[in-house]
């Protein structure tokens, strides 16, 4: 069992992991949609090229999420997070050095390969610090970090930081430097205590063996279908919404504020949603209405205007990060997925998220050439596909007993 010092220290680890999610992936990622207007003028990009740039970062992420999770299972999440902060910071900063559409695509690909490894290993390290009855809450904090980073990236990057720092290039360079600094507290952090769940086999298998074990689980394929539709629709809408609102006459600050509002309501609601899922002992009872809210909200964005846009944004956004917290917890509670396979299981499911994030933005953006609101209808349809995956996936009750695992494997 944990002593009092370890019990208190796990909250420090949770705060550090939450900040890492915010600074290493969320803020640098969500800076792009609000900076696209400035970037497209500077590099001569059209709306379809913008959609490709926004979606292409998910191409290497398809492999990176699986590799990052499996490496964390093999070598320890702490070591991997140190490396990710160093490499991810450099890759994110390199986007600011782009001089053309091609070079921007290349640097976005580099960042897209490293950054998806952050949440895989944040989940892994939290999985080994927190007991089952607090797992939903802990994942809620991780998702809140993402929401906070998304909100700040959208609110600050174009309206405040770009004028202050002298343009979009310097904004991305500063974000990269901040991420590199995060490697220091991870290097100094303690290794995990020896707490985990009994349903995990404590072994050090090869990447192929762990992947083979995870890929035989039918529920994880259905979870993959769910996140393919939900994540693809949300990622696409976040990239398109500021451009759409500016094109229909909204001022830049107001258009960016709509994106910030999406993340603000999500951040406010994530902890109550995660806590409620722990309390009722059911993840699907949270995921199903959350998916329905996304579908209805995106559908409304295709037809409403003026003040009604804010209501549609709130409806679509309030459960976004709460959904992810509960969704990841449901993955971790899958039969046969213990702490030894936690990173690989999450990474396997997130492959489908990467595929959705890759194909949905350019496909949806291309429909804007026919009608500006048509992409939202397409993305709402993708969310329906995600809802089907959730309905078909079976869940089990919150896992129970704890066992010891080697601390060097835990992270």
FENZILIN-V49648 format. One record per residue. N is the residue number from 1. RES is the residue in three letters. SS is DSSP state (2 for helix, 1 for strand, 0 for the rest). NEAR is the number of other C-alpha atoms within 8 Angstrom. Layout:
{{N	RES	SS	NEAR} {N	RES	SS	NEAR}}
This chain:
{{1	UNK	0	4} {2	UNK	0	8} {3	UNK	0	6} {4	UNK	2	6} {5	UNK	2	7} {6	UNK	2	9} {7	UNK	2	9} {8	UNK	2	8} {9	UNK	2	8} {10	UNK	2	10} {11	UNK	2	8} {12	UNK	2	8} {13	UNK	2	10} {14	UNK	2	12} {15	UNK	2	9} {16	UNK	2	10} {17	UNK	2	10} {18	UNK	2	15} {19	UNK	2	9} {20	UNK	2	13} {21	UNK	2	17} {22	UNK	2	15} {23	UNK	2	13} {24	UNK	2	14} {25	UNK	2	14} {26	UNK	2	15} {27	UNK	2	16} {28	UNK	2	14} {29	UNK	2	9} {30	UNK	2	13} {31	UNK	2	13} {32	UNK	2	10} {33	UNK	2	14} {34	UNK	2	12} {35	UNK	2	11} {36	UNK	2	9} {37	UNK	2	9} {38	UNK	2	8} {39	UNK	2	11} {40	UNK	2	11} {41	UNK	2	8} {42	UNK	2	6} {43	UNK	2	9} {44	UNK	0	8} {45	UNK	0	10} {46	UNK	0	7} {47	UNK	2	8} {48	UNK	2	9} {49	UNK	2	9} {50	UNK	2	11} {51	UNK	2	13} {52	UNK	2	10} {53	UNK	2	11} {54	UNK	2	11} {55	UNK	2	15} {56	UNK	2	13} {57	UNK	2	15} {58	UNK	2	14} {59	UNK	2	14} {60	UNK	2	12} {61	UNK	2	15} {62	UNK	2	14} {63	UNK	2	10} {64	UNK	2	12} {65	UNK	2	16} {66	UNK	2	15} {67	UNK	2	11} {68	UNK	2	17} {69	UNK	2	18} {70	UNK	2	15} {71	UNK	2	12} {72	UNK	2	17} {73	UNK	2	16} {74	UNK	2	11} {75	UNK	2	11} {76	UNK	0	13} {77	UNK	2	15} {78	UNK	2	13} {79	UNK	2	11} {80	UNK	2	13} {81	UNK	2	13} {82	UNK	2	13} {83	UNK	2	9} {84	UNK	2	13} {85	UNK	2	14} {86	UNK	2	12} {87	UNK	2	10} {88	UNK	2	15} {89	UNK	2	16} {90	UNK	2	11} {91	UNK	2	14} {92	UNK	2	17} {93	UNK	2	14} {94	UNK	2	11} {95	UNK	2	14} {96	UNK	2	12} {97	UNK	2	7} {98	UNK	0	10} {99	UNK	0	7} {100	UNK	0	7} {101	UNK	2	10} {102	UNK	2	6} {103	UNK	2	9} {104	UNK	2	12} {105	UNK	2	10} {106	UNK	2	8} {107	UNK	2	13} {108	UNK	2	14} {109	UNK	2	13} {110	UNK	2	12} {111	UNK	2	13} {112	UNK	2	14} {113	UNK	2	15} {114	UNK	2	14} {115	UNK	0	12} {116	UNK	0	13} {117	UNK	2	14} {118	UNK	2	15} {119	UNK	2	8} {120	UNK	2	15} {121	UNK	2	16} {122	UNK	2	14} {123	UNK	2	12} {124	UNK	2	17} {125	UNK	2	13} {126	UNK	2	12} {127	UNK	2	12} {128	UNK	2	15} {129	UNK	2	11} {130	UNK	0	12} {131	UNK	0	11} {132	UNK	2	10} {133	UNK	2	8} {134	UNK	2	9} {135	UNK	2	12} {136	UNK	2	15} {137	UNK	2	11} {138	UNK	2	11} {139	UNK	2	15} {140	UNK	2	17} {141	UNK	2	13} {142	UNK	2	15} {143	UNK	2	16} {144	UNK	2	15} {145	UNK	2	14} {146	UNK	2	14} {147	UNK	2	15} {148	UNK	2	13} {149	UNK	2	15} {150	UNK	2	16} {151	UNK	2	16} {152	UNK	2	11} {153	UNK	2	14} {154	UNK	2	17} {155	UNK	2	13} {156	UNK	2	9} {157	UNK	2	15} {158	UNK	2	13} {159	UNK	2	11} {160	UNK	2	9} {161	UNK	2	11} {162	UNK	2	13} {163	UNK	2	9} {164	UNK	2	7} {165	UNK	2	8} {166	UNK	0	8} {167	UNK	0	10} {168	UNK	2	13} {169	UNK	2	10} {170	UNK	2	11} {171	UNK	2	13} {172	UNK	2	14} {173	UNK	2	13} {174	UNK	2	9} {175	UNK	2	14} {176	UNK	2	15} {177	UNK	2	11} {178	UNK	2	10} {179	UNK	2	15} {180	UNK	2	13} {181	UNK	2	9} {182	UNK	2	11} {183	UNK	2	13} {184	UNK	2	8} {185	UNK	2	8} {186	UNK	2	11} {187	UNK	2	9} {188	UNK	2	6} {189	UNK	0	7} {190	UNK	0	4} {191	UNK	0	9} {192	UNK	0	11} {193	UNK	0	10} {194	UNK	0	12} {195	UNK	0	14} {196	UNK	1	15} {197	UNK	1	13} {198	UNK	0	10} {199	UNK	0	8} {200	UNK	0	11} {201	UNK	0	7} {202	UNK	0	7} {203	UNK	0	5} {204	UNK	0	5} {205	UNK	0	7} {206	UNK	0	7} {207	UNK	2	9} {208	UNK	2	6} {209	UNK	2	8} {210	UNK	2	12} {211	UNK	2	11} {212	UNK	2	8} {213	UNK	2	8} {214	UNK	2	13} {215	UNK	2	10} {216	UNK	0	6} {217	UNK	0	8} {218	UNK	2	7} {219	UNK	2	9} {220	UNK	2	13} {221	UNK	2	10} {222	UNK	2	12} {223	UNK	2	13} {224	UNK	2	15} {225	UNK	2	12} {226	UNK	2	14} {227	UNK	2	15} {228	UNK	2	16} {229	UNK	2	16} {230	UNK	2	16} {231	UNK	2	12} {232	UNK	2	21} {233	UNK	2	15} {234	UNK	2	9} {235	UNK	2	10} {236	UNK	2	14} {237	UNK	2	12} {238	UNK	2	10} {239	UNK	2	13} {240	UNK	2	12} {241	UNK	2	10} {242	UNK	2	15} {243	UNK	2	11} {244	UNK	2	9} {245	UNK	2	10} {246	UNK	2	11} {247	UNK	2	7} {248	UNK	0	6} {249	UNK	0	6} {250	UNK	0	9} {251	UNK	0	7} {252	UNK	2	9} {253	UNK	2	7} {254	UNK	2	8} {255	UNK	2	14} {256	UNK	2	13} {257	UNK	2	10} {258	UNK	2	11} {259	UNK	2	15} {260	UNK	2	13} {261	UNK	2	11} {262	UNK	2	14} {263	UNK	2	14} {264	UNK	2	11} {265	UNK	2	12} {266	UNK	2	16} {267	UNK	2	15} {268	UNK	2	8} {269	UNK	2	11} {270	UNK	2	19} {271	UNK	2	13} {272	UNK	2	7} {273	UNK	2	14} {274	UNK	2	15} {275	UNK	2	11} {276	UNK	2	8} {277	UNK	2	14} {278	UNK	2	14} {279	UNK	2	6} {280	UNK	2	6} {281	UNK	0	8} {282	UNK	0	12} {283	UNK	0	12} {284	UNK	2	9} {285	UNK	2	8} {286	UNK	2	12} {287	UNK	2	12} {288	UNK	2	11} {289	UNK	2	8} {290	UNK	2	11} {291	UNK	2	13} {292	UNK	2	10} {293	UNK	2	11} {294	UNK	2	15} {295	UNK	2	13} {296	UNK	2	12} {297	UNK	2	13} {298	UNK	2	16} {299	UNK	2	11} {300	UNK	2	10} {301	UNK	2	13} {302	UNK	0	12} {303	UNK	0	7} {304	UNK	0	8} {305	UNK	0	7} {306	UNK	0	6} {307	UNK	0	6} {308	UNK	2	8} {309	UNK	2	11} {310	UNK	2	9} {311	UNK	2	8} {312	UNK	2	13} {313	UNK	2	15} {314	UNK	2	12} {315	UNK	2	11} {316	UNK	2	15} {317	UNK	2	12} {318	UNK	0	16} {319	UNK	0	14} {320	UNK	2	12} {321	UNK	2	15} {322	UNK	2	17} {323	UNK	2	13} {324	UNK	2	9} {325	UNK	2	15} {326	UNK	2	17} {327	UNK	2	10} {328	UNK	2	10} {329	UNK	2	12} {330	UNK	2	10} {331	UNK	2	12} {332	UNK	2	11} {333	UNK	0	13} {334	UNK	0	10} {335	UNK	0	7} {336	UNK	0	6} {337	UNK	0	15} {338	UNK	0	15} {339	UNK	2	14} {340	UNK	2	11} {341	UNK	2	13} {342	UNK	2	15} {343	UNK	2	18} {344	UNK	2	16} {345	UNK	2	14} {346	UNK	2	15} {347	UNK	2	15} {348	UNK	2	15} {349	UNK	2	13} {350	UNK	2	13} {351	UNK	2	14} {352	UNK	2	13} {353	UNK	2	15} {354	UNK	2	14} {355	UNK	2	13} {356	UNK	2	14} {357	UNK	2	16} {358	UNK	2	14} {359	UNK	2	10} {360	UNK	2	13} {361	UNK	2	18} {362	UNK	2	13} {363	UNK	2	8} {364	UNK	2	14} {365	UNK	2	13} {366	UNK	2	11} {367	UNK	2	11} {368	UNK	0	11} {369	UNK	0	7} {370	UNK	0	7} {371	UNK	0	7} {372	UNK	0	10} {373	UNK	0	10} {374	UNK	2	12} {375	UNK	2	13} {376	UNK	2	13} {377	UNK	2	11} {378	UNK	2	9} {379	UNK	2	16} {380	UNK	2	14} {381	UNK	2	9} {382	UNK	2	13} {383	UNK	2	16} {384	UNK	2	13} {385	UNK	2	12} {386	UNK	2	15} {387	UNK	2	14} {388	UNK	2	9} {389	UNK	2	13} {390	UNK	2	13} {391	UNK	2	9} {392	UNK	2	7} {393	UNK	0	9} {394	UNK	0	6} {395	UNK	0	10} {396	UNK	0	9} {397	UNK	0	7} {398	UNK	0	10} {399	UNK	0	8} {400	UNK	0	8} {401	UNK	0	6} {402	UNK	1	9} {403	UNK	1	9} {404	UNK	0	7} {405	UNK	0	10} {406	UNK	0	7} {407	UNK	2	10} {408	UNK	2	9} {409	UNK	2	10} {410	UNK	2	17} {411	UNK	0	15}}
